[in-house]
């Protein structure tokens, strides 16, 4: 599919891991945003204490490819013991 791919991810940090989780994401944002096809990648603080990621890629193929990129591999590895798994992910496309 050639349409832009937008994904919302809810991260539920484990007790005492919220600051670590947020700091790691913020640290990796420049590298993630530089990935091919990445149009936008932002982190938001949810009112309930969770973290929300907003990801937008040029195509679903670009979004899928980003999972093999070093900053995402690092993010997944370091957050494995910091957030509830599996994470909630909502994928959408523009009509």
N, C-alpha and C positions, 0 to 999 in steps of 0.2 A: 504494500500500500504506500502510495507516494504522499499521502496527506500528512500534515504535522501530527505528531504524537504528543499528547499531554498526559502526564502521570502525576497523581497525588499519592504521597506516601505518608502514613501515620507511623511515627516512631514512639513507642511507649518505653521510655527509659526505666530501667530497674532502679529500685531505691538507692539513692546516693550517686547515680550515674548520669543524671540529667546534664550537669555542667560539663562533664567529660564528653558526652555525646554531642552537645551543641558546639563545643570548642573544636572537636575533631572535624565536624562538618564545615564549620567556618574556615578552618585551616585549609581544607581541601577544595573549597569552592573555586578558587582561581584555576586550579588544574582541571577540575571537572568542566567548568565553563569553557575551557579551551579545547575540549574534545570535539572532533569533527561532528557536525550536525547539531551540536548543543546550542539552542537558541536562548534558553533561560534555565537557571537552576538556582532556586532560592530556598532558604529555611525560614520558617515562621514559628513563633511560640504560640501554641494553642492555649486557650484559657484554662484548660484542665491540667496543664503541666506537660502535656505531650508536645512533641515537635512534629511539624508538618513540612514535608518537602514538596515543592512545586517544580516539576521537571518538564521542559518542552524541548523536543527534538524535531528536526526537519522531517524525519520519517521514522516509522516504527523500526526499520532496519538500523538506523543510527542509534536509537534508544537501546535496542537489543545488543548492539556492538559495544555500547559503553560498559557493559558488565565485565568485559575482558580488559578494560583499561586499568592501569596501575592505581590511580586514585580510588577507583571503585573497589578493586580487589582489597586494597588496604582498609577502606571504610568498612566493608563487610567483615573482614577479619577482626578488626579492632572493636566493632560493635557487637560481635557475636555473644559476648558475655556482658553487654551493657544495656541491651534492649530486649523486650519480649519478642520472641520469634514464633511463628513467622510474622513479618511486618504486614500491615494492611496496605495494599496497593490497588489504586483505582486508575485504570487506563482509559483514555478517551480520545476521540478523533473529532475533528471539525466536520460538520456536515456540508 
